[in-house]
C-alpha cells in the first residue's frame, strides 16, 4: 500500500464580513488529497484535508516542503507494520523532517491540513468512522471512554457587516435558534464599547430561556481594554468571553482572569503543543470554568493534539473544558472521540467548508455523527464536489 499522489487546491471562501481584526472577503483555504493505490468498491481510497477558516491557504509550504517530503519517503516507512495500512503518525514524521523546533505559524497549518487527510485516510482504510477509530487510541492520562454519540455545538456568527445593523443581527441569531442551536456567539471589539454593549443587549433580549450568548474579541484588546470590557461584560449572563487579548500575552490574560468572574475562552490561535502548555501554565485560567479552543486543523493536526490532551490531563484539566475552534467535521469527530466539551459550528457561512454533514440536524444544541468510514467530509454535498474534483 502506498501514496501515489498528493494534490493541493486553493479555494476561496464565501465570506464578505469582518471580526475585530480581519476582513474575510479575500480569505482562501487549501484542500489536499492523499491518493493511494488501494482500490475499494472500484475506487481509489483517498484521504482529504483542509485548513479551518481564519488562516490562509498554504499552497507554498505544501508544494515546496510538505508534499515532496512525503512523496520522497520510502513507501514502507509510511506503513504501520501491525496493520499494513498507511499510518498518520509516520506520514506526519515524514512531513516534519528537517524542521526546527519553534516557529509555529503557517507551518502548523500546512501540517494540520496533511494530518487531517492522513486521519481521513486511516479511518477509511480501517473501515471505521473517524470518531470510533480515534476513541480506541491510547493517550497518556486518558481513561478508556466510548465516543460520544452526539456533540454539543454552538453557532458562531454575529460578524460585522458593512450593511447590517442590530435588527439584522437579531434576525441572524433567531435563525440559529430555529436551526436547533441553544448557544450563539457574536463578535465584539470591532466597534466602540458602548455600541458593542447595545449589540449584546439586543441579542440577549431575543434569547429564550435555556439559551445563551458567548462573545468573541478575536484577540483585539490590550490588557487595559480587555479589563475595561470585562468590567462591563460581567453584568451580563454570558456563556463566555473569548480571546480578549493577544493569544500569546499570557500575563495580560492572567490579569483579566484574576478580575473577571465569568468564563473565559481562548486557544484557537495557539499553533502547537508547547503554546498550549504555556497557556495552561501561565495564562491564569481556571480549570473549573474556562474553555480551551485549540484547533487541531490549525496546529499540526490531531497527531500533535494528542500531546496537548496528555498535558491537560497532567495539569488537572478535564477534556470537557476543550471546545475546538473550526466548525467542521474533523474537529467534530475529535470532540466525539475524546470526548471533549463540544465543537464550534458555522451555519451558513464560510462555504463550502463551514458546517457538518448534510442530513444531520441540530437537536437541542447537539449533533450526531455519521457512521460512514472516514471523517465524512464528502457527506456535505457542496464540499464533496470540491473534493471529488481534486481527486478525479
Secondary structure, DSSP 8 states (H G I E B T S, - for coil): --EEEEEEEEEE-B---B-SS-B-TT-EEEEEEEEEEEEETTEEEEEEEE--TTS---HHHIIIIIHHHHHHS-GGGGEETTTTEE-HHHHHHHHTTT--S---SHHHHHHHHHHHHHHHHHHHHHTSBHHHHHHTS--TT-------SEEEEEEE---B-TT--HHHHHHHHHHHHHHT-SEEEEE-SSS-HHHHHHHHHHHHHH--TT-EEEEE-TT-B-HHHHHHHHHHHTTS-EEEEE--B-TT-HHHHHHHHTT--S-EEE-TT--SHHHHHHHHHHS---TTT-EE---GGGTTHHHHHHHHHHHHHHTT--GGGBEESS-SHHHHHHHHHHT-SEEEE-TTSSBTTSS--TT---BTTEEE---SSB--GGGSHHHHHHHHHHH-
